[in-house]
Amino acid sequence: MSISTISEAPLQQGALLTPGEVAVLFRVDPKTVTRWAQAGKLSAVRTLGGHRRFHEAEVRQLLSGIPQQRAGE
């Protein structure tokens, strides 16, 4: 196995987002994202340091199910 294959493997699994990045997408506080993960509403993986990371594909899928607010409202 070459070094390039090892470094590319995580990219094939999909990007991971921090709670702050997810919070920006949903326009909520990062602590809200953490509560969603604790409640099982959003699945998270833990880094070696114990931090939560969220699969971008899952976040985008959830985000697409939220109705968009119209400009006049």
ZAMARGU-4260 file (C-alpha; in steps of 0.2 Angstrom, whole numbers, plus 5000, padded with zeros to 4 digits):
<rodrens>
0) 5000/5000/5000 | 5007/5017/4995 | 5007/5032/5006 | 4995/5041/4995 | 4983/5027/4996
5) 4983/5029/5015 | 4981/5048/5015 | 4967/5047/5003 | 4957/5034/5013 | 4948/5046/5025
10) 4943/5057/5010 | 4934/5043/5002 | 4923/5040/5018 | 4917/5058/5017 | 4921/5074/5025
15) 4919/5077/5044 | 4912/5093/5051 | 4915/5101/5068 | 4901/5106/5079 | 4904/5124/5075
20) 4903/5121/5056 | 4887/5111/5058 | 4880/5125/5069 | 4884/5138/5055 | 4874/5128/5043
25) 4859/5126/5054 | 4861/5144/5061 | 4861/5137/5079 | 4874/5138/5093 | 4887/5124/5093
30) 4881/5118/5110 | 4864/5114/5102 | 4873/5103/5089 | 4881/5094/5104 | 4864/5092/5112
35) 4857/5085/5096 | 4871/5072/5096 | 4868/5067/5114 | 4850/5065/5110 | 4853/5054/5095
40) 4846/5066/5083 | 4863/5067/5074 | 4876/5054/5073 | 4894/5059/5078 | 4911/5050/5078
45) 4924/5054/5091 | 4942/5059/5087 | 4956/5052/5097 | 4955/5067/5107 | 4937/5064/5111
50) 4930/5078/5100 | 4914/5075/5090 | 4914/5076/5072 | 4899/5074/5060 | 4898/5066/5043
55) 4895/5080/5030 | 4883/5069/5019 | 4872/5066/5034 | 4871/5085/5039 | 4868/5090/5021
60) 4854/5077/5020 | 4846/5084/5036 | 4848/5101/5031 | 4839/5098/5014 | 4824/5093/5024
65) 4822/5110/5033 | 4810/5122/5024 | 4819/5138/5018 | 4813/5154/5025 | 4807/5166/5012
70) 4816/5183/5011 | 4800/5193/5015 | 4797/5184/5031
</rodrens>
